[in-house]
């Protein structure tokens, strides 16, 4: 069982404007645990510190205080220990239009992590890259290996980004708004894919989003952040259906949701029909 | 938590059968709904009149590339005074091209192949929008139809102040206004959209995303237009700020009575704010209905697909992501 634990982490940025310095507390005393086979969602407004936490987990930034433990041991900070950490913890970025290099083929994006992390040799690397593409439902894999990012749709690109994150064989996956840049009709497909990969590989997942509906359905636990602090945490359904913190209620009220809108509920009564469940009739995926 | 996560092995069959909610489920989810009862943005006293403000007939727009791309195919609709018309569809379906074509903002290689756009002014005169050009078109733009552009967060000029940008609207369209009149009107506009008028000297980078968006709306309102076209005005904002902006837009519509064409792919949001919704796909308007009719009785399969793309926040819809019984479908 792999666990990545964050213990009381703080992150303070020093801001400079002219000669004056000020401090910005981006993350204040946040603790959580990512365990195999479970998804934790981090929700909150822009600027609430969600992405800072992703950066801290990926060691793109270091906490001002507090510590990160992988399986109970402090995480490797440099050299071989850092590479080993990156074997285990990988990330899917928000924007698949920016996170893939337009100069390189899809194959290049997958071969590099495979070789750097010693997951394949020069002989086996193409076959391994093709396997990864098959895993994210991009087939025939051979035709995708040669293509460049601009020849792919947004959803396909994000699948490549997921395949790349899976290349080193991670135990923990950090997904920072993995579907917010995608067209609505392909979002569920990508989330379903992530959910399937998680089940199959028993990944520990951190899902960062501002979409409360997918947070609820996609994750087991939800942490609500406000100005760098966790204001509410709990089982996904509890947080959404029975919110305790004032800010969680604000967030829930702000989300467009015809299903809870008075006008639509009144219309349902007028028509004498239940509220429709449009997802139940979904034919494609 | 583990109580709600079905055993992966048994999940597909069991949950698929369960998926159609029973009466008890519906009652339970209705009870849940009351917890996060969402206020109605649109309100019942919508200032809708039967009088049209814009009539579009068989509008087709083509990009003259090789081979030519027909981005809008025979779009026809009539917009009533004070109406909020939602235009929904995914990237590349032609919604922005249509919006640009409506007030001749399209640039080559885009070309209007056929059709007509008639603007029915409050003064009783009809304007054939597609026949306008030169000075007439410039005078028409912004004073009759204003637009809030896609990525409006980044459409403010970064090197001049908000004041100079609002001023620019008046010096161009209302050359008779004095400097003092321009300033007082600019401050009034900022106040109207909920930005402190004292921030008038600020530059774009000194404002938050939501405030920049409000300034853009203030600019669009400057000349009291009868129609506002808003192209994804809130996509880059988080939900809380988005809701504030939407409330502002609908409040202003009540006060000022302009019609709105609201373009976005966020169908749940459109359902809440629109009187009618047009669903676009591959350049065609495939369905145009009232928000209620579209939600309760969608006719076109694509409308159903779009509606089915949004998991429900409080209902059961969408549970399959976690439970995984759509496994086969994702392969």
Interface residues (C-beta under 8 A of the other chain):
Chain A: X38 X45 X46 X137 X154 X183 X184 X185 X187 X188 X189 X191 X192 X193 X195 X196 X199 X210 X212 X213 X214 X216 X217 X218 X219 X220 X221 X235 X236 X237 X240 X241 X242 X243 X249 X250 X251 X252 X253 X254 X255 X256 X257 X258 X259 X260 X261 X262 X263 X264 X265 X267 X268 X271 X273 X274 X275 X276 X277 X278 X279 X280 X281 X282 X283 X284 X285
Chain B: X1 X4 X5 X8 X19 X20 X21 X26 X29 X30 X32 X33 X35 X36 X37 X38 X39 X40 X42 X44 X90 X91 X209 X237 X238 X239 X240 X241 X242 X243 X265 X266 X267 X268 X269 X271 X272 X292 X295 X296 X298 X301 X304 X305 X306 X307 X308 X309 X310 X311 X312 X313 X314 X315 X316 X317 X318 X319 X320 X321 X322 X324 X326 X327 X329 X330 X331
